[in-house]
Amino acid sequence: MKVSYIVCTIRRPEQASACINSILKQLGDIEVVVVDQSEVCGRYANDNRVKVAHSRKDGLSHARNLGFQDSSGGIVAYIDDDALLAKNHSEILQAVFSDGRVDCVAGRILVAGSDIPYAKTQTADSRYLPMGGWNAMLGGNIAFRRSTLEEIGPFDETFGAGREWASGEETDYFLRMQYTGKKVYYCADLVIFHPAEPKNHSGESLSHKLFAYGKGHGALFAKHYKQFRNKKMLLSFAWSLAKPSLRMLQYFVTGKNSNFQVQRAIFRGRVQGFKDYMLQHDTAR
């Protein structure tokens, strides 16, 4: 099957160009669809396998949906714009999707220049993901059968970077697939390399970022409780508050105020997102 790689970018032309070049080195029948949400669209590789769409509407989920509309491959892969693909990425995708049971593949993200996973939830063991395995699926390295995206529908454009709920869009999609019986395979050999998280955040900027991410996750739990009648989301929401609560207590006792503020931001964000989503949809009804 042809593989359509979709790269959504905004104001990062150098990183996006490096990412695109690593895709163009892949073997087999591929295309690259670039969705650029910058004020001025960047210029990318002069290659007939590259399509560029310029969108002025903010939001990562909107860009992903637009990229899908402009793609033609039987396999549709979404890659972070600041990542580089391992040399055998497309070959592994083809091999995994040759198994007709696989509807979606979650690949592994490693910190650039190392074999360290970007997230601790991504282990070296490949497996089918159960309903509770959503945290192994990271949006920077995911791929779908085209038929899966057509059946499940678009990404929810109220979630994701650039929107009110700044995270949770991949988890939302994962859960929607699970409700319809789709099979999501976590493939540890499907690798991209991503820059390490910057360590020069001020305490205030990091807290602001994590508060926004927390709001997204809180709203996600509320959406799936409210819209899909998934009562387990209430337990998941409560559990998501337990870890930052315990760490707040730990850092308060040990006097680590900056760490305390970070965990407080996560906690507050999740509570605020859950509350706001519930209130908005009660009002809408």
C-alpha positions as CSV (number, residue, x, y, z in Angstrom):
1,M,0.0,0.0,0.0
2,K,1.0,3.6,-0.6
3,V,2.0,5.4,2.6
4,S,0.9,9.1,3.0
5,Y,3.0,10.8,5.6
6,I,1.3,13.9,7.0
7,V,3.5,16.6,8.6
8,C,1.6,19.4,10.3
9,T,3.8,22.4,11.1
10,I,3.7,26.0,12.2
11,R,6.6,28.5,12.1
12,R,9.3,25.8,12.1
13,P,10.5,25.6,8.5
14,E,14.0,24.2,9.3
15,Q,12.8,21.4,11.5
16,A,9.9,20.5,9.2
17,S,12.3,20.4,6.2
18,A,14.6,18.0,8.0
19,C,11.6,15.8,8.9
20,I,10.4,15.8,5.3
21,N,13.8,14.9,4.0
22,S,14.0,12.0,6.3
23,I,10.6,10.8,5.0
24,L,11.7,11.2,1.4
25,K,14.6,8.7,2.1
26,Q,12.1,6.0,2.9
27,L,11.7,3.1,0.5
28,G,8.5,2.2,-1.4
29,D,5.5,4.1,-2.6
30,I,5.2,7.2,-0.4
31,E,3.9,10.8,-0.5
32,V,4.3,13.6,2.0
33,V,1.5,16.0,2.7
34,V,2.7,19.1,4.5
35,V,0.0,21.3,6.3
36,D,1.6,24.6,7.1
37,Q,-0.3,26.9,9.5
38,S,2.3,29.6,9.5
39,E,1.4,33.2,8.5
40,V,3.6,32.7,5.4
41,C,3.8,29.2,4.0
42,G,7.3,27.7,4.0
43,R,9.1,26.3,1.0
44,Y,9.9,22.6,1.2
45,A,11.6,19.9,-0.9
46,N,11.2,20.2,-4.6
47,D,9.9,16.7,-5.1
48,N,6.8,15.6,-6.9
49,R,6.0,13.3,-3.9
50,V,5.5,16.4,-1.7
51,K,2.2,18.3,-1.5
52,V,1.8,21.5,0.5
53,A,-1.4,22.9,1.9
54,H,-1.5,26.3,3.6
55,S,-4.1,26.7,6.3
56,R,-4.8,29.9,8.3
57,K,-7.0,28.1,10.8
58,D,-5.3,27.2,14.0
59,G,-5.3,23.8,15.6
60,L,-3.3,20.6,15.2
61,S,-6.4,18.4,14.8
62,H,-7.7,20.7,12.0
63,A,-4.4,20.4,10.3
64,R,-4.4,16.6,10.6
65,N,-7.9,16.4,9.1
66,L,-6.9,18.7,6.2
67,G,-3.8,16.6,5.6
68,F,-6.0,13.4,5.4
69,Q,-8.3,15.1,2.9
70,D,-5.3,15.9,0.6
71,S,-3.7,12.4,1.0
72,S,-4.2,9.4,-1.2
73,G,-2.4,6.5,0.5
74,G,-4.0,3.3,1.9
75,I,-1.8,3.9,5.0
76,V,-1.9,7.4,6.6
77,A,0.9,8.2,9.0
78,Y,1.2,11.4,11.2
79,I,4.7,12.5,12.1
80,D,5.8,15.4,14.4
81,D,7.4,18.2,12.4
82,D,10.6,18.2,14.5
83,A,11.2,14.5,14.3
84,L,13.3,12.3,12.1
85,L,12.3,8.8,10.9
86,A,14.4,5.7,11.3
87,K,15.6,4.4,7.9
88,N,13.2,1.4,7.8
89,H,10.1,3.2,8.9
90,S,8.0,2.7,5.8
91,E,9.1,-0.9,5.4
92,I,8.0,-1.7,9.0
93,L,4.7,0.1,8.4
94,Q,4.0,-2.1,5.3
95,A,4.9,-5.2,7.2
96,V,2.7,-4.5,10.1
97,F,-0.3,-3.5,8.0
98,S,0.1,-6.7,5.9
99,D,-1.7,-8.3,8.9
100,G,-5.3,-7.6,8.2
101,R,-6.2,-7.5,11.9
102,V,-4.3,-4.2,12.4
103,D,-6.3,-1.0,12.0
104,C,-3.9,1.4,13.6
105,V,-0.2,1.4,14.5
106,A,1.3,3.3,17.4
107,G,5.1,3.7,16.9
108,R,7.8,4.4,19.3
109,I,9.4,7.8,19.9
110,L,13.0,7.9,21.1
111,V,15.0,10.9,22.3
112,A,17.2,12.1,19.4
113,G,20.7,10.6,19.5
114,S,19.8,7.9,22.0
115,D,17.7,4.8,22.7
116,I,15.8,6.5,25.5
117,P,12.0,6.5,25.1
118,Y,10.5,9.9,25.0
119,A,7.7,8.6,27.3
120,K,8.1,5.9,29.9
121,T,4.8,4.4,28.7
122,Q,6.5,3.3,25.5
123,T,8.4,0.1,26.3
124,A,10.4,-2.2,24.0
125,D,7.6,-4.8,23.9
126,S,5.3,-4.8,20.9
127,R,1.6,-5.7,21.6
128,Y,-2.0,-5.0,20.9
129,L,-3.2,-2.2,23.1
130,P,-6.2,-2.8,25.4
131,M,-8.7,0.0,26.3
132,G,-6.5,1.1,29.1
133,G,-3.3,1.2,26.9
134,W,-4.0,4.6,25.5
135,N,-0.9,6.2,27.1
136,A,1.4,4.1,24.8
137,M,-0.1,5.8,21.7
138,L,1.8,9.1,21.1
139,G,0.5,11.4,18.3
140,G,4.0,12.1,16.9
141,N,4.3,8.6,15.4
142,I,0.9,7.0,14.5
143,A,-0.5,5.4,11.4
144,F,-3.9,4.3,10.3
145,R,-5.5,2.3,7.5
146,R,-7.3,4.8,5.4
147,S,-10.5,2.8,5.9
148,T,-10.2,3.3,9.6
149,L,-10.0,7.0,9.4
150,E,-13.0,7.0,7.0
151,E,-15.1,4.9,9.4
152,I,-14.2,6.6,12.7
153,G,-14.3,10.1,11.2
154,P,-12.1,13.2,11.7
155,F,-10.1,14.2,14.8
156,D,-12.1,16.3,17.2
157,E,-11.0,19.8,16.3
158,T,-11.8,21.2,19.8
159,F,-8.8,19.1,21.1
160,G,-5.1,19.4,20.4
161,A,-2.5,22.2,20.2
162,G,-3.8,25.5,19.3
163,R,-7.4,24.9,20.6
164,E,-9.2,25.3,23.9
165,W,-8.3,21.7,25.0
166,A,-4.6,21.7,24.2
167,S,-4.1,18.0,24.4
168,G,-5.9,14.6,24.4
169,E,-6.8,14.4,20.7
170,E,-4.9,11.1,20.1
171,T,-6.4,9.5,23.2
172,D,-9.9,10.6,22.1
173,Y,-9.3,8.9,18.8
174,F,-7.9,5.8,20.4
175,L,-10.9,5.4,22.6
176,R,-13.3,6.0,19.7
177,M,-11.5,3.2,17.8
178,Q,-11.8,0.9,20.8
179,Y,-15.5,1.5,21.1
180,T,-15.9,0.1,17.5
181,G,-13.6,-2.9,18.0
182,K,-10.7,-1.5,16.1
183,K,-7.3,-3.1,16.8
184,V,-4.4,-0.8,17.7
185,Y,-1.0,-2.4,17.6
186,Y,1.9,-0.8,19.5
187,C,5.1,-1.5,17.4
188,A,8.3,-0.9,19.3
189,D,10.3,-1.3,16.1
190,L,8.5,1.6,14.3
191,V,10.8,4.4,15.5
192,I,11.2,8.1,15.1
193,F,13.7,10.3,16.9
194,H,12.4,13.5,18.6
195,P,14.4,16.3,20.3
196,A,14.5,16.1,24.1
197,E,12.1,18.3,26.0
198,P,13.8,21.6,26.6
199,K,15.2,22.0,30.1
200,N,15.3,25.9,30.1
201,H,11.6,26.4,30.9
202,S,11.0,28.8,33.7
203,G,8.9,27.5,36.5
204,E,6.1,29.8,35.4
205,S,6.2,28.8,31.7
206,L,6.3,25.1,32.5
207,S,3.4,25.4,34.9
208,H,1.4,27.3,32.3
209,K,2.1,24.6,29.7
210,L,1.2,21.7,32.0
211,F,-1.9,23.5,33.2
212,A,-3.1,23.7,29.5
213,Y,-2.2,20.1,28.9
214,G,-4.0,19.1,32.1
215,K,-7.2,21.0,30.9
216,G,-7.1,18.9,27.8
217,H,-7.0,15.6,29.6
218,G,-9.6,16.7,32.1
219,A,-11.9,17.6,29.2
220,L,-11.2,14.3,27.5
221,F,-12.4,12.3,30.6
222,A,-15.5,14.5,30.7
223,K,-16.2,14.1,27.0
224,H,-16.1,10.3,27.1
225,Y,-18.2,10.2,30.2
226,K,-20.7,12.6,28.9
227,Q,-20.9,11.7,25.2
228,F,-20.1,8.0,25.1
229,R,-21.6,7.1,28.6
230,N,-18.3,5.6,29.6
231,K,-18.5,5.5,33.4
232,K,-15.0,4.2,33.7
233,M,-13.8,7.7,32.7
234,L,-14.9,9.0,36.1
235,L,-12.5,6.5,37.7
236,S,-9.8,7.4,35.2
237,F,-10.3,11.0,36.0
238,A,-10.0,10.4,39.8
239,W,-6.9,8.3,39.2
240,S,-5.3,11.0,37.1
241,L,-5.6,13.3,40.1
242,A,-4.0,10.9,42.5
243,K,-0.4,11.1,41.2
244,P,-0.1,14.9,41.2
245,S,-1.8,15.0,44.6
246,L,0.7,12.7,46.2
247,R,3.6,14.6,44.6
248,M,2.2,17.9,45.8
249,L,2.3,16.5,49.3
250,Q,5.8,15.1,48.9
251,Y,7.2,18.4,47.5
252,F,5.3,20.5,50.1
253,V,6.8,18.4,52.9
254,T,10.3,18.6,51.4
255,G,10.1,22.3,50.7
256,K,10.6,22.0,46.9
257,N,8.3,24.8,45.9
258,S,9.0,24.9,42.2
259,N,8.2,21.2,41.9
260,F,5.1,21.7,44.0
261,Q,3.9,24.4,41.7
262,V,4.3,22.2,38.6
263,Q,2.3,19.3,40.1
264,R,-0.3,21.9,41.3
265,A,-0.7,23.1,37.7
266,I,-1.3,19.6,36.4
267,F,-3.9,19.0,39.1
268,R,-5.7,22.3,38.6
269,G,-5.7,21.9,34.9
270,R,-7.3,18.5,35.0
271,V,-10.0,19.6,37.4
272,Q,-10.6,22.8,35.5
273,G,-10.9,21.0,32.1
274,F,-13.3,18.4,33.4
275,K,-15.4,21.0,35.1
276,D,-15.5,23.4,32.1
277,Y,-16.3,20.7,29.6
278,M,-19.2,19.4,31.7
279,L,-20.6,22.9,32.2
280,Q,-20.3,23.8,28.6
281,H,-22.1,20.8,27.4
282,D,-24.8,21.1,30.1
283,T,-25.4,24.6,28.8
284,A,-25.4,23.5,25.2
285,R,-28.1,20.9,25.9
